[in-house]
């Protein structure tokens, strides 16, 4: 029984990770036969996994299973959720961060400061690593899952917003403020800086989409 439970949990985690990583796009149909082969699950445990992810809002059922889609009108609430999650993660990471981790965060800031000498794809990769490193350092799987879901709902929209050079530089200054607060072990300041960073991004994106 324990082996089956472990296999089921791993399969749920894999399917969830594939959805969050956009291996399946918003609106894509999830075909049971293909998933059974990929996840090495029988039909009954697969449907149990799909029902679990439906309860989390990642997929929906309408004459088949589909990856959930987000409406632009949901963005204000999504950013509110991201701000709360990243603020909490920043505060917790400040408490747990090692000198080596802080050095890595500063290295990532240095690499992002090379903009516009790097591609947007590379900038996005560095930015994702920066925030993912903080999320991992927080060492709270429950808040981490909440943050991942908020990220999923945001990125699946793929809103065509191009940040200006000045906005990118300002965002990296905000990154450095987060790291400085973490290095000083000021949990409150780190949490505020992380949440303020999300608020700045929110203002840019919602403003560009006419949602403010």
C-alpha positions in Angstrom: 0.0 0.0 0.0 2.8 2.4 0.9 4.6 1.7 -2.4 1.4 2.5 -4.3 0.8 5.7 -2.4 4.4 6.8 -3.1 4.0 6.1 -6.8 0.7 8.0 -6.9 2.2 11.0 -5.1 5.2 11.1 -7.5 2.8 10.9 -10.5 0.7 13.7 -9.2 3.9 15.8 -8.6 5.2 15.0 -12.1 1.9 15.9 -13.8 1.6 19.1 -11.8 5.2 20.0 -12.6 4.5 19.4 -16.3 1.5 21.7 -16.2 3.3 24.5 -14.3 6.3 24.2 -16.6 3.9 24.7 -19.6 4.7 21.3 -21.1 0.9 21.4 -21.5 -0.4 24.7 -22.7 -3.6 26.5 -21.4 -6.6 24.8 -23.0 -4.6 21.7 -24.0 -6.5 18.4 -23.7 -5.0 15.8 -21.4 -5.6 12.4 -23.0 -5.8 9.6 -20.5 -4.2 6.9 -22.6 -1.1 9.1 -23.2 -0.9 10.1 -19.5 -1.2 6.5 -18.4 1.9 5.6 -20.5 3.9 8.7 -19.5 3.2 8.4 -15.8 3.1 4.6 -15.7 -0.3 4.7 -13.9 -3.4 2.6 -14.2 -6.7 4.3 -15.3 -8.1 4.5 -11.7 -5.1 6.1 -10.0 -4.7 8.5 -13.0 -8.3 9.7 -12.6 -7.7 10.1 -8.9 -4.7 12.3 -9.7 -6.6 14.3 -12.3 -9.4 14.9 -9.8 -6.9 16.1 -7.2 -5.5 18.6 -9.7 -9.0 19.6 -10.7 -9.6 20.5 -7.0 -6.4 22.7 -7.1 -7.7 24.5 -10.2 -5.0 23.5 -12.5 -7.2 21.4 -14.8 -10.9 21.3 -15.6 -13.3 18.7 -17.0 -15.6 19.4 -20.0 -16.1 16.3 -22.2 -12.5 15.4 -21.3 -9.7 16.9 -19.2 -8.2 20.2 -20.1 -5.5 22.5 -18.7 -7.2 25.5 -17.1 -7.1 28.9 -18.8 -6.9 32.3 -17.1 -8.7 35.4 -18.1 -6.8 38.8 -18.1 -9.5 40.1 -15.8 -8.1 37.8 -13.1 -4.7 39.4 -13.2 -5.3 41.9 -10.3 -6.2 39.1 -8.0 -3.3 36.9 -9.3 -0.8 39.7 -8.6 -2.3 40.1 -5.1 -1.7 36.4 -4.5 1.8 36.6 -5.9 2.6 39.6 -3.7 1.4 37.8 -0.5 3.3 34.7 -1.4 6.6 36.3 -2.4 6.5 38.6 0.6 6.2 35.6 2.9 8.9 33.6 1.0 11.2 36.6 1.1 10.8 37.0 4.9 11.4 33.2 5.5 14.3 33.1 3.1 15.9 35.9 5.0 15.9 33.8 8.1 17.3 30.7 6.4 19.7 32.2 3.8 23.4 31.0 3.9 26.3 33.3 2.8 26.7 31.0 -0.3 23.0 31.4 -1.3 23.2 35.2 -0.9 26.4 35.3 -3.0 24.5 33.4 -5.7 21.6 35.8 -5.6 24.1 38.7 -6.0 25.8 36.9 -8.9 22.4 36.6 -10.6 21.8 40.3 -10.1 25.2 41.0 -11.7 24.3 38.8 -14.7 21.0 40.6 -15.1 22.8 43.9 -15.0 24.4 43.0 -18.3 21.1 43.9 -20.0 20.8 44.7 -22.8 23.9 42.7 -23.5 21.9 39.5 -23.0 18.8 38.2 -24.7 15.3 38.4 -23.1 15.3 34.6 -22.9 18.5 34.7 -20.8 17.1 37.6 -18.7 13.9 35.6 -18.0 16.0 32.5 -17.1 18.1 34.5 -14.6 15.0 36.1 -13.2 13.3 32.8 -12.7 16.4 31.3 -11.0 16.6 34.4 -8.7 13.0 34.0 -7.5 13.1 30.2 -7.4 16.2 30.3 -5.3 14.5 32.5 -2.7 11.4 30.3 -2.8 13.5 27.2 -2.1 15.5 28.9 0.7 12.2 29.8 2.5 11.8 26.0 3.1 8.0 26.1 3.4 6.4 23.7 0.9 2.9 25.0 1.6 3.7 28.6 0.7 5.9 27.4 -2.1 3.0 25.5 -3.6 0.7 28.5 -3.3 3.4 30.7 -5.0 3.8 28.1 -7.8 0.1 28.1 -8.5 0.0 32.0 -8.6 3.0 31.8 -11.0 1.2 29.3 -13.2 -2.0 31.4 -13.5 0.1 34.5 -14.3 2.5 33.0 -16.9 -0.2 30.9 -18.7 -1.7 34.2 -19.9 1.5 35.0 -21.9 0.5 38.7 -21.9 2.7 40.4 -24.6 4.2 43.0 -22.3 7.7 44.2 -23.2 9.4 45.9 -20.3 11.6 48.9 -21.2 15.3 49.1 -20.5 14.6 51.5 -17.6 11.9 49.2 -16.1 14.3 46.2 -16.3 17.1 48.1 -14.6 14.6 49.3 -11.9 13.4 45.7 -11.4 17.0 44.5 -10.8 17.6 47.3 -8.3 14.6 45.9 -6.5 16.2 42.5 -6.6 19.3 43.9 -5.0 17.2 45.5 -2.2 15.7 42.1 -1.4 19.2 40.5 -1.2 20.5 43.4 1.0 17.6 42.9 3.4 18.2 39.2 3.5 21.9 39.7 4.1 21.1 41.9 7.1 18.7 39.3 8.4 15.9 41.8 8.4 13.0 39.5 7.8 10.4 42.3 7.8 12.4 44.4 5.3 13.0 41.4 3.1 9.4 40.5 3.0 8.4 44.1 2.2 11.0 44.4 -0.5 9.8 41.1 -2.1 6.2 42.2 -2.1 7.1 45.7 -3.3 8.9 44.1 -6.3 5.7 42.3 -7.3 3.7 45.5 -6.8 6.0 47.3 -9.2 5.6 44.6 -11.8 1.8 44.6 -11.3 1.6 48.3 -12.0 3.6 48.0 -15.3 1.6 45.0 -16.6 -1.9 46.1 -15.5 -1.1 49.6 -16.8 -0.1 48.3 -20.2 -3.2 46.1 -20.4 -5.5 49.0 -19.3 -6.6 47.1 -16.2 -5.6 49.7 -13.6 
